[in-house]
Amino acid sequence: MCIVFVEYRIDASYRLPYLEWSERLRDDFPQVELYEGTDQPGLFVELWSGLGDDQYRFMRAVRTRKDEYAAEPGVWDGTDPERWAPLEQWVTGGCTKIHIWQFQKVK
């Protein structure tokens, strides 16, 4: 089992629509927790648990639009690109500034 961190900065002018969007995200995906930097307001981290390797790779491909991370379609249930489209506008720097990492517990 792994955890996945997703990190990005939301432009202050989009804070309210982002927070509304993130509330729906958390309703639809109970495996995600959302945090905001206390020293850096607007810096957000999503913490996803329970994703497999293929789900992680596909999530990364969909959200960052980097084909090199693609996996089998349909392995992650958040694959609808329209769900993630607003982030491209709200994230300072667009999709290229959405950072996603997978971590495994040290044995």
C-alpha positions in Angstrom: 0.0 0.0 0.0 1.2 3.5 -0.7 0.3 7.1 -0.1 0.3 9.8 -2.8 1.0 13.5 -2.2 -0.3 16.1 -4.6 1.0 19.6 -4.1 0.2 22.9 -5.8 -0.3 26.6 -5.2 -3.7 28.1 -5.8 -3.8 31.7 -7.1 -5.5 33.9 -4.4 -8.1 35.2 -6.8 -9.4 31.6 -7.3 -9.4 30.6 -3.6 -13.2 30.5 -3.1 -14.0 28.5 -6.3 -11.1 26.1 -5.4 -12.4 25.6 -1.9 -15.9 24.8 -3.3 -14.4 22.4 -5.8 -12.2 20.7 -3.1 -15.3 20.1 -0.9 -16.9 18.1 -3.8 -13.6 16.3 -4.3 -13.5 15.2 -0.6 -17.2 14.2 -0.8 -16.5 12.0 -3.9 -13.2 10.6 -2.7 -13.1 9.7 1.0 -9.6 8.4 0.6 -8.2 12.0 0.2 -7.3 14.5 2.9 -6.6 18.1 2.1 -4.1 20.4 3.8 -3.1 24.0 3.4 0.2 25.4 4.4 0.1 27.4 7.6 3.2 29.4 6.7 2.3 29.6 3.0 -1.5 30.2 2.5 -2.6 29.0 -0.9 -0.1 26.1 -0.9 -2.2 22.9 -0.8 -1.4 19.3 -0.4 -3.7 16.4 -1.1 -2.9 13.1 0.7 -4.4 10.1 -1.0 -4.3 6.6 0.6 -5.1 3.2 -0.8 -4.0 3.8 -4.4 -2.2 1.0 -6.3 0.7 1.6 -8.7 -1.4 1.7 -11.8 -3.9 4.1 -10.2 -1.1 6.4 -9.1 0.4 6.4 -12.6 -2.9 7.1 -14.3 -3.8 9.8 -11.7 -0.5 11.5 -12.5 -1.0 11.3 -16.2 -4.5 12.7 -16.0 -3.7 15.6 -13.6 -0.4 16.7 -15.0 -1.1 15.8 -18.6 2.2 14.0 -19.0 1.8 10.9 -21.2 5.0 9.3 -19.8 3.1 8.5 -16.7 0.1 6.9 -18.4 -1.2 3.5 -17.3 -4.2 1.4 -18.3 -7.3 3.6 -18.8 -10.0 3.2 -16.2 -7.8 2.0 -13.3 -8.4 5.2 -11.3 -12.0 6.3 -10.8 -11.2 10.0 -11.0 -10.3 9.8 -14.7 -12.8 12.3 -16.0 -10.6 15.1 -17.3 -13.4 17.6 -16.8 -13.2 17.1 -13.0 -9.6 18.3 -13.0 -9.8 21.0 -15.8 -10.4 24.0 -13.4 -7.0 23.4 -11.7 -5.1 24.3 -14.8 -6.5 27.8 -14.5 -6.4 28.0 -10.7 -2.9 26.6 -10.1 -0.2 29.2 -10.4 1.7 28.0 -13.5 -1.0 25.5 -14.6 -0.7 21.7 -14.8 3.1 21.8 -15.0 3.1 23.1 -11.4 1.0 20.2 -10.0 3.5 17.9 -8.3 2.5 14.4 -7.6 4.6 11.8 -5.7 4.0 8.3 -4.5 5.5 7.0 -1.2 5.7 3.6 0.3 6.2 2.7 3.9 9.8 2.0 4.8 10.2 -1.6 5.8 
